Amino acid sequence: MGVEFSRPGMAVLGSTPAAVGVDPTPMKGRSTHDSQAVSLDRMAALALSGRLDPVAPVAALERTFPHVALRPRDRTALEWLAARRLPRAEPEAWVETLRLRPAASSPEVEAAIRRVLARGLARASELRDGKGAFVEGEPVGAYLLQAGLFAEAAATLFETVAKTPHSGRAALHLGNALWQLDRRDEARDGYRRAFRVAPFEMRLAEVEDPEVRDLARLADGLRLAGDPRAWIPVIGYLEGVLPFSALDPVPGKGYGDATRVYDLLIAHSGARSDGEREAIRRDLQLLAPVLYAALVQARKLDTLPPPYAGA
């Protein structure tokens, strides 16, 4: 008995095809770890398909994949999965299954079960709500990210950010997915957007990039009032961690002096006359004098000319 596919890379889950991300390339030339991951993904998808012997589903899996050695709790987790009948267009049911699943013995089996459930959740959400939607307050891409499906998470989260540009959660998770893909500059675009449009939707500990996460520690020394999360884009610009981007979003709401200072910095970078730049620098100096001095010292701003003696 083998795994049945409706088309390459898809496994049959009841009557609904659901992506399981099986690598279609031949086994030859792939590492043992990669081959095992593919087999485990197929096992998890087949367990969830409803096509196994209901009396002994795990025994059927072991006959299909004799090269995979399962431990007792791996068998229990797969047997539990085989008993699920998840609706094709109700992503909340998939979220609940992710939360309630029993832990497997081996990390590899645990990861495979998470992957197949996260992909099924994404498919159910897309069928009901379209691409890049939210499920229980989180973007669908967050569940893919938690399952280690970084490229799939990033693709979905780009859709979410395009549909909901003022979501800090979507931008945060996009930054984390891109960080895991070693796309550092793009990740920092995501983080800057998150802290620019909705800084209080996230905790600093959720940021994967340690340099971005640690920017908040500088707020006290710069005498910046209020929640340091709102100041992350400004401090990031000062430290060269979050440089300006042509894609920098306009905030949906104002976050006090932090928003005004960052808006002034953007305006300064695009100012067309010396007089305009000088007026902006004076406003910055009034709003955040310690920060202003640090920006000048870091050569992020020109110094103000001395007051005219006859003024």
C-alpha positions in Angstrom: 0.0 0.0 0.0 1.3 3.5 -0.9 0.4 7.1 -0.3 -2.2 8.2 -2.8 -1.9 11.7 -4.3 -4.4 13.8 -6.2 -1.6 15.7 -7.8 2.1 16.1 -7.2 2.8 17.5 -3.7 -0.8 16.9 -2.5 -2.2 14.2 -0.3 -5.9 13.3 0.0 -7.4 14.3 3.3 -10.9 12.8 3.2 -12.4 14.4 0.1 -10.3 17.6 0.2 -6.8 17.9 -1.2 -4.5 19.5 1.3 -0.9 20.6 0.8 1.7 18.6 2.6 4.7 20.0 0.9 6.2 16.7 -0.3 9.4 17.3 -2.2 8.9 15.7 -5.7 12.6 15.3 -6.4 13.9 11.8 -6.4 15.3 10.4 -3.1 18.7 9.8 -4.6 21.0 12.7 -3.9 19.0 14.0 -0.9 20.2 13.7 2.6 18.9 11.0 5.0 17.4 13.8 7.1 15.5 15.2 4.1 14.3 11.8 3.1 13.0 11.1 6.6 11.2 14.4 6.8 9.5 13.7 3.5 8.4 10.3 4.7 7.1 11.7 8.0 5.2 14.4 6.2 3.6 11.7 4.0 2.8 9.5 7.1 1.1 12.4 8.9 -0.9 13.4 5.8 -2.0 9.8 5.2 -2.9 9.4 8.9 -5.2 12.5 8.5 -6.6 11.3 5.2 -9.3 9.0 6.6 -8.1 6.3 4.2 -6.4 4.0 6.7 -7.8 0.9 8.4 -9.6 2.6 11.4 -8.9 -0.4 13.6 -5.1 -0.3 13.2 -4.1 2.9 11.3 -0.6 3.0 12.6 0.1 -0.6 11.7 -0.9 0.4 8.1 1.5 3.3 8.2 4.3 1.1 9.4 3.7 -1.3 6.6 3.8 1.6 4.1 6.9 3.1 5.5 8.9 0.2 6.9 12.1 2.3 7.0 10.7 4.7 9.6 11.0 3.5 13.2 8.3 4.9 15.5 8.4 5.1 19.3 5.3 4.4 21.4 4.3 8.1 21.8 4.9 8.6 18.1 2.3 5.8 17.4 -0.1 7.4 19.9 0.1 10.8 18.3 -0.4 9.4 14.8 -3.3 7.2 15.9 -4.9 10.3 17.5 -4.4 12.2 14.2 -5.9 9.4 12.2 -9.1 9.6 14.3 -9.6 13.3 13.4 -12.2 14.3 10.8 -11.5 18.0 10.1 -13.9 20.2 8.0 -12.4 21.5 4.8 -13.3 25.1 5.3 -13.3 25.7 9.1 -9.8 26.8 10.1 -10.7 27.1 13.7 -11.1 23.4 13.9 -7.6 23.0 12.6 -6.3 25.5 15.2 -7.9 23.5 18.0 -6.4 20.3 16.7 -3.0 21.9 16.7 -3.5 22.9 20.3 -4.9 19.6 21.6 -2.7 17.2 19.7 -0.8 14.7 22.0 3.0 15.1 22.0 5.0 12.6 20.0 8.2 11.0 21.3 10.5 12.2 18.6 10.9 15.8 17.5 10.8 14.7 13.9 7.3 13.2 14.2 6.1 16.1 16.2 7.3 18.5 13.5 5.7 16.5 10.7 2.3 16.6 12.5 2.6 20.3 13.0 3.5 20.9 9.3 0.5 18.9 8.0 -1.9 20.6 10.4 -0.6 24.1 9.7 -0.9 23.5 5.9 -4.4 22.1 6.3 -5.3 25.2 8.4 -3.9 27.5 5.7 -5.9 25.7 3.1 -9.1 25.8 5.1 -8.7 29.5 5.7 -8.1 30.2 2.1 -11.1 28.2 1.0 -13.3 30.2 3.4 -11.7 33.7 3.7 -9.3 34.0 0.8 -5.5 34.3 0.9 -3.7 36.1 3.8 -6.6 36.0 6.3 -6.6 35.9 10.1 -7.7 33.0 12.3 -8.4 33.6 15.9 -6.6 37.0 15.9 -3.4 35.8 14.2 -2.5 35.8 10.5 -2.6 32.4 8.9 1.1 32.7 8.1 1.9 32.8 11.9 0.8 29.1 12.1 2.9 28.2 9.2 5.8 30.0 10.8 5.4 28.2 14.1 5.4 24.9 12.1 8.8 25.8 10.6 7.5 26.4 7.1 9.3 29.7 6.7 9.0 30.2 2.9 5.3 29.3 2.9 4.8 31.6 5.9 6.5 34.5 4.2 4.5 34.1 1.0 1.2 34.1 3.0 2.2 37.0 5.2 3.1 39.2 2.2 -0.5 38.7 1.2 -1.7 39.6 4.7 0.4 42.7 4.9 -1.0 43.8 1.5 -4.6 43.2 2.6 -4.2 44.7 6.1 -1.3 47.2 6.0 -2.0 48.5 9.5 -1.6 45.1 11.2 1.4 45.0 13.5 1.0 41.3 14.0 1.2 40.5 10.3 4.3 42.7 9.8 6.0 41.2 12.9 5.5 37.6 11.7 6.6 38.6 8.2 9.8 40.0 9.7 10.4 36.8 11.7 9.7 34.5 8.6 12.2 36.5 6.5 14.7 36.5 9.3 14.6 32.7 9.4 15.1 32.7 5.6 18.3 34.8 6.1 16.7 37.7 4.3 17.9 40.2 6.8 17.2 43.5 5.1 13.7 42.5 4.1 13.1 41.2 7.7 14.0 44.6 9.1 11.6 46.2 6.7 8.9 44.1 8.3 10.0 44.9 11.8 10.1 48.6 11.1 6.6 48.4 9.6 5.3 46.5 12.7 6.6 49.1 15.2 5.6 52.0 13.0 2.0 51.0 12.4 1.0 49.2 15.6 3.9 48.9 18.2 1.7 47.8 21.0 0.3 44.7 19.2 3.5 42.8 20.0 6.0 42.0 22.8 9.7 42.8 22.2 10.5 39.1 23.0 8.6 38.1 19.9 11.1 39.7 17.6 13.7 37.2 16.3 16.3 39.7 15.3 18.3 40.4 18.5 19.6 43.8 17.3 16.1 45.1 16.7 14.9 43.6 20.0 17.7 45.3 22.0 17.0 48.8 20.6 14.4 49.4 23.3 17.2 49.4 25.9 18.5 52.7 24.6 15.3 54.6 25.2 16.1 55.6 28.7 19.6 56.9 27.9 18.1 59.0 25.1 15.4 60.4 27.5 12.6 59.2 25.4 9.3 59.3 27.2 6.6 56.7 26.9 6.6 53.0 25.8 9.9 52.3 24.1 8.2 50.1 21.5 6.9 53.2 19.8 10.4 54.6 19.6 12.0 51.5 17.9 11.9 52.9 14.4 13.6 56.2 15.5 16.3 54.4 17.6 16.8 51.9 14.8 17.5 54.8 12.4 19.9 56.3 14.8 21.8 53.0 15.3 21.8 52.1 11.6 19.7 48.9 12.3 16.5 50.1 10.7 17.4 52.5 7.9 14.8 54.4 6.0 12.9 52.6 3.2 11.0 53.9 0.2 8.2 51.5 1.4 8.0 53.0 4.8 4.3 53.1 5.8 2.4 56.0 7.1 1.0 55.2 10.5 -2.7 54.5 10.8 -2.7 56.1 14.3 -0.4 58.5 16.1 1.8 57.4 18.9 2.7 60.8 20.3 6.2 62.2 20.1 7.6 59.0 18.8 5.5 59.2 15.6 6.1 62.9 15.2 9.9 62.5 15.6 10.0 59.8 13.0 7.8 61.8 10.6 10.1 64.7 11.0 13.1 62.5 10.2 11.5 61.3 7.0 10.6 64.9 6.1 14.2 66.0 6.7 15.5 63.3 4.4 13.2 64.6 1.6 13.5 68.3 2.3 14.3 70.4 -0.8 15.7 73.6 0.8 18.1 74.5 3.6 15.4 76.5 5.3 13.0 73.6 5.4 15.7 71.3 6.8 16.6 73.9 9.4 13.0 74.2 10.5 12.7 70.5 10.9 15.9 70.2 12.9 14.7 72.9 15.3 11.4 70.9 15.8 13.4 67.8 16.5 15.6 69.6 19.0 12.6 70.8 20.9 10.8 67.4 20.9 13.8 65.2 21.9 16.9 67.2 22.7 19.1 64.2 23.8 18.0 62.2 20.8 18.7 65.2 18.5 22.3 65.5 19.9 22.8 61.8 19.3 21.6 62.1 15.7 23.9 64.9 15.0 26.9 63.1 16.6 26.1 60.0 14.5 26.0 62.3 11.4 22.3 61.5 10.7 21.5 65.2 10.7 23.4 68.4 9.9 24.1 70.7 12.8 22.1 73.8 13.2 23.8 77.1 12.3 24.5 79.4 15.3 21.9 82.0 16.1 22.3 85.3 14.2 24.1 87.7 16.6 21.6 90.6 15.9 18.5 88.5 16.5 
